[in-house]
Structure formats: structure tokens, C-alpha cells
């Protein structure tokens, strides 16, 4: 299995401690389209939410960035106008820089590396940092593929081959600098 772009489900901290007394349909932003790994993750989450809450809670997925950009949804979750968002970790990094470690090249080489990092003490620390820094809680980590370098000009087999190429990367300072 391949890994690289980490997707984090992000939610308002108060949501995680809210009681299950009232039925609630959670609004969940999804940046990607139908058929994407983000949608599959969202559907799985909604099914688990319904099962674990005995049907008292459910969620509605809003695909294709209908509720704003992934970075916008971090702000919306923090101020309480959005319940949850599924998004790439690079879109959380501007609000909680320590999670940017997962966007550095060559840090994570396998699914096993990713699971070890996110499910252990490092993942716990980054989750706590994100709650403190951004006002949102990472409630799950997903693993959806390695980043690939592609271009229409020439093959890239060494660092020297990058000379004079313009590379498009997400709006993330770590990715831009590396």
C-alpha cells in the first residue's frame, strides 16, 4: 500500500466531549469528489458513528469543497460553524505547524511507518498540539498515497533534472521550501 498525503479528520474539541443525549446530524466537509478515498473514509465514519451511537447520531458528507476550501474548513470547525472536515494534513499545517512533519519528503516511507507515527506517542502529541494551536481535534488519520513528481517537459531521475522546472505544490510552506 502506498502513503504520503495524510488526510486528517478534524473536529471541534467540544464535539468530542458532547453528550449523546440529543440526536444530531453532523455536517462533514470533504474536499475531494465522489469515489475518492476521502469520500470512502467519510462514509465509513458515518456508518461507525451511527452504529456506535445506536442511531442517535449520523453525518452528512458535503463533497467537492462545497463548504469551502480545506483550509477554510479548519477555521469553520474552530469557530463552531462546521462540525467536521476530512482534509489533507498539509491544510492543517498553517494552523498547527508541528503536523507539518508529515509533509516533509522522505520522512514516511511505508504504511507501517505512517501507522507507527500517527498511532503512537508522536501522533498523540501532534493531536494535542493541533487542539492547542488550531482549536480543532484530529479524530482519525488516514493514509491515501505517496506524492508523485510529474511534469510534461522531461524525465526526472536526479535532483539535477529539476533545474528550470516549475513545480506546482499545495499552499504549504514546508512543501514549497522542500
Secondary structure, 3 states (H helix, E strand, C coil): CCCCCEEEEEEEHHHHHCCCCCCEEEEEEECCCCCCHHHHHHHHHHHHHHHHCCCCEEEEEECCCCCCCHHHHHHHHHHCCCCEEEEEHHHCCCCCHHHHHHHCCCCCCCHHHHHHHHHCHHHHHHHHHHHHHHCEEEEEEEECCCCCCCCCCCCCCCHHHHCCCCCCCCCCHHHHHC
